[in-house]
Amino acid sequence: MITGSSAEGVSDHYSDLDMTVYYEGALPDEAALAAIREGHGATQRAWLLGDRADGSFAEAYELGGVQAQIGHATIAAWENDIAEVLDRWNADTPLHKAMSGTLECVAVYGEDLIDRWKARIRAYPDGLARAMVDTRLQIFPVWYVQDALDARDATLWHFQIRVETAYALLGILAGVNRLYFTTFQFKKMHRFVAEMRVKPERFAERLDDLFQQPSAAAVATLEALTRKCSRWLGARCRKSTSRRCSGGSEAGAHAGSTHRMVRCNSLAYIRFTVQR
């Protein structure tokens, strides 16, 4: 199958060519792979990742000025990866990139099998949607300590908080919208956000703005986006979030808000809860 920007029809001057080949039996040995590369006119690999013993690996080499990145996997290994996400509800793995890539791939051979995989991946389970939210519920409420950070020469930490909060909100909304998401090599954010039915107004643009704004304005944006997502979780994830938030000591609840403060390792974190 062809995946990535070529399959999606959005490739540009910087794009590589992504392909994955699946095998019913054993993976090809080094001699077979070398013969294929040489047949394409590529005598050297650019890189090799993974372990054949695990049932999958990837390699890359140059073809006519374009890097071809080719994954090799047994069908058994790939179907186990699908199960890791869809059956075991792993919400924090780069395998999500492979899930979304499969949905947008172009089948070169074995279309019936690939169509079955696509149908399975499209059936986004409720448990995975909950896990996508639950694994990202802790968000550092920087708006309560903004003045202190400004006084402590904490620029790098401040930008770290912006990045981590942006990723957390993207992952939470991915679960609400039943989209696959990973921070691994995350690109094409505007296109990804455009697929969301439920999202704050100008969500992608406001995330972009976080990294152009001065600290006080960025914190105000983070707080507004976090509170908006909190309200949606209140409507959609009541049972799950209430159960998750039952532990820990409450450091304070703010009247009229939809969140609760929890102390953890001397830092204040926000956990989404639902208030009637």
N, C-alpha and C positions, 0 to 999 in steps of 0.2 A: 504494500500500500504506500502511496505518496501522502505525506502529511505536511504540516507546517504551512508557511505562507504560500508555497506553490499550490497546495491543494485548496487553500482558502481564496486564492485569486488576489492576494495582496502583496506579492513579492516585489522587491525593489532592488536597487543596485547592490545593497548589502546582504541580500538574502542568500542563504545556502539552500541546498536541495536535501530534504528530509525524506527518508524511506525506511520502512520496517519490513523485514522478511520473516515469515513464520514457518516453522518446520514441524512436520508430524513426528519425525524421529530425531536423531542426533543433530547437533549443530555442525556446520562444516568445519573441517580442520584448517590449520594454517596454510597448508599447501593449496587447498581448494580456494581459499580466500585470496592468496597471492596470485593464483592463476586468473581469477576474476579481475583483480586490480590491473594486472599487466595487460589483460585483454582490452581493458578500457584505456590503456595508455598511461596509467598511474603506477609508477614503480615504488612509491613510498607512501606510507600512512602519515597523516597529520597527527592523529592520536588514536588511542585504543582505551576504552573504558569498560569495566565490568569483568566478570569472571565466568568463563564458559561453564564451569562446574555448577554455577547457579542457574543455568538454563537461559541466560541472556547476556549479551554484551553489545557494544556499539563501536564503530570505527568511522574514520573520516579520511578522505583523500581528495585531491584536487582534480577536477575534470574541466578542461577548457576555461580555467580561471574561476570556476565555481566550486566551492567545497561541497562535496557529497557526504552527508552524514547518514550512515546506514546502521540501523539496529537489527540485530539477529536474535531471535527468541524462539524457543520451542512453544508449540501451541499450549502444552501443559503449563509451562511457566507463565505465559501471558494470561491464561484463564485463571490461574491462581492469583495473579495481580488484580484481575477484575474482582475476584472474590474478596480480596483484601479490602477493597474500597466498598463494594456493594453489599457484601455479606458481613464483614467484620467492622464496617463503618469507620474505617481509618480516615479521619477528617484532616490530617496534617501530614501529607505525604506527596512527594513529587509525582506519584502515580496519577494524581488528578490531571496533570498536564497530558498524560497519555490517554486518559479517558476522553477529555475534550478533543484531543487530536484525532482519536479514532472516529468520533462523531462527524468530523469534518474531512476525513480522509477521502482519497480517491483510490478505489480498489483497482489494482492492476491484474490480479489473479486471485481466484478464490472468493469471488464476490458473494456467493451464498453464505459462506462462513462469516465473512466480514459483516454482512447485513445482520446476521444473528447476533454478533457482538454488539453492533450498533443498537439493536432493539433492546438488548439487555442493559446497556449503559444508559439509554434514554429513560428507562424505568427507575428513576431516582428514588431510592427508598426513604420512607419517613425517618427511619433510624439514622440514616446518614445526614439528613437535613437537620435533625436535632443535634447530632454530634458536631456538625459544622458550627452551630451556634455555641454549644456548651464548651468547646475547646478554646473559645475566644472571649469568654465572658469577662475576664479580668482586664480592665483597662485602667491605666494610671491616670487619675483625675488631675492633670497638671494645672487646671484652672484654680485649684485650691492653694497651690504653692508657687504660682507664677512669680510673684514678687521676690520670693526667696531665691528662686533659680536665677533671676536676672541679677541678683546681688552676689552670686557665687561663681561667676565666670563659667557657666555650665552650658555653653553653646552646643557642644557636641552631644551632651545628654539631651538637650532640648530637641535637637533634630532627630535623635534616636527615638524619643517619645513620639514625635510626629510620624515617623516611618512606621513604628510598631502599631500606633493607633490606627493609621490609615489601613494597614494590612488587616488588622483585627476587624474593622468595620466592613472592609471588602469581603472578608471571609464570612462574617455574620450574615451579610446581605446575600452572599452566594448561597448560603444554606436556606434562607427565607425564599429565595428565587429558584432554588434547586439547580444551581450551576456548580460545575466543578471548579475548584480554585486551589492554587498553591502559590506561595511566594517564590518558588523556584523559577528563576528566569522569567519573572512576570513582566509581560509586555502587552502593548495594545490595550491599555487600560480603558480608553474611551470606548473602544469597540466592545470590550467586556461589559462595561457599565451599561451600554446601550441595550444589552440583552436583558437587563433587569426590569421587571415590571414594577417592583416595589423598591423605591430608592428616594433619597432626599432630592429636592430640586437642585439642578446643576451639580450633581454629586461629583462627577469626574472633574469638572472645572474647579470646584471648591477644594478637591484634593490637590490638584495642581497648585492652586493658590497658596496652600499651606507652606510651600517651600520657597515662596517669593515674599510672603508677608513678614513684617516684623513680629517678634515673639508674642506681643500682646494680642495682635490681630489673629495670629495663627491659633493661639489658645482659645480665643472666642469662637473660631471656626470649629475647632475640635469639640468644644463643649456643645455647640449647637447640633453638630452631626451626631454626637454620642447620645444626646437626649432624644433626638428624633428616632434613632434606631431603638433606643430603650422603649419608647412608646409603642413601636411596632412589635417588639418582642413581647411586650405586655399583652398584646392582643393575640399573638400567634404562638407563643411558647410558654404560656402560664405554668403549666404543670412541670415542665422540664426545668425552667429556671428557678422556680420556687424550691424544687427539690435540691438543686445544686447550691442554692444560697442558704440552705438551712444550717450549714456548718459555719464556724467562724464567729468571732465576736463582733457585734455591731458597734461601730464607733460613733455612729450618729446618723439620723435620718432627717432629710430636709423636707419640710412641709411643702406639699404640692409637687414634689419631684417624683420621678418614676424610677429612682435608683436608691440603693442603700450603700453606705460606706462600710467597708470591712477592713480591719487592720491586719496586715500580714508582714512580718519581718520589719516592723517599724515604718512601713510605707503604707500609705492609704491607697486602696484599690477600689474600683467601682465594680459592683456586680449588679447586673440587671435583674430587677424584680418587678413584680406587678402589684400596683396599689389600686384598690377599688376607688 
